[in-house]
Amino acid sequence: MGINSFFTKEIAIDLGTANTIILFNDKIVVDEPSIIAIEKNTKQIKAVGKKALMMYGKTHDNILTIRPLKDGVIADFQSTEMMLKEFIKMTGVRGRIFPPALKMVICIPSGITEVEERAVRDSAEQAGAKEVKMIYEPMAAAIGIGLDVLSPNGNMIIDIGGGTSEVAVLALGGVVTRKSSKTAGDEFNENIIDYMRKKHNIAIGEPTAEQVKIHVGAAIESLDNPPDDYEVLGRDLVECIPKSVKVNYQEIAAALDHSISEIESCIISALENTPPESSADIYRNGIYIAGGGALLRGLDKRISKLTKLPVHIADNPLKAVARGTGIALKNFDKYDFLIS
């Protein structure tokens, strides 16, 4: 069991490209977009999380809005440290008179380099952590879903986040096979931005593209329960005035097709490199999908058609990695695969 006393507090952090989730005492205490707004001249923090996201794409020259994580790893060390400190303040775990030491478990992409891993650790330590351990995102997702990752039974998990898509086969507390791609939620947004520019002559930003993805995002062009068409507001590229157009899920499915095909290539590559006995387990168990990308309509059907295997979408897939990280935190000693 973890130490949870007056002098030491334990927190689990899903430090994601799109969102950061922090758990304390088995509860989500922070769930915010991974973005920070900084005053350019003074370097003072203007806002973090949801408040900073409201400023994104709308600021004047003296305010910078920064997404400090890219492709699942830290792209701006200083901004990440500042953002993480602010998020930890939101948890209320540190107090004011006698700030306790912080013990953290942070999830990281499985394809991370040693330098990138060091950057995560340094950011956590600068934000106040006295002890830091890390867990790979597919492993955290599998634990969060409820899979027994310590058993010899092989399981395939696909975690489609904001910056990376991770495909892994897990057994005996380790990663048997893994493939990682930088094609994920952010790439989907870029696909939508490009589509709207080319097909509708309208310029939109990332926040609008994200809303399009949420409302009419799909992986296939034939759904049993299609969503209503969605009104998109942006700037007309010809007349340079505000413009409104409506798009349907079939358009967005076509826009995302190439990127989803890249994720499918990762899945096939992982299956090709999976040992025969683990392949037999996957045939029996099917494939599990977590992460925000799991919410794309029809994605499970598309992957099932490709692999001829049953595909299971995790309950509340956006929180699966965070839940698994929290469980790993509670069982620090049990999960000896945590990276020290």
Secondary structure, 3 states (H helix, E strand, C coil): CCCCCCCEEEEEEEECCCEEEEEECCEEEEEEECCEEEECCCCCEEEECHHHHHHCCCCCCCEEEECCEECCEECCHHHHHHHHHHHHHHHCCCCCCCCCEEEEEEEECCCCCHHHHHHHHHHHHHCCEEEEEEEEHHHHHHHHHCCCCCCCCCEEEEEECCCCEEEEEEECCEEEEEEEECCCHHHHHHHHHHHHHHHHCEECCHHHHHHHHHHHCECCCCCCCCCCCEEEEEEECCCCCEEEEEECHHHHHHHHHHHHHHHHHHHHHHHHCCCHHHHHHHHHHCEEEECHHHHCECHHHHHHHHHCCCEEECCCHHHHHHHHHHHHHHCCCCCCCCEC
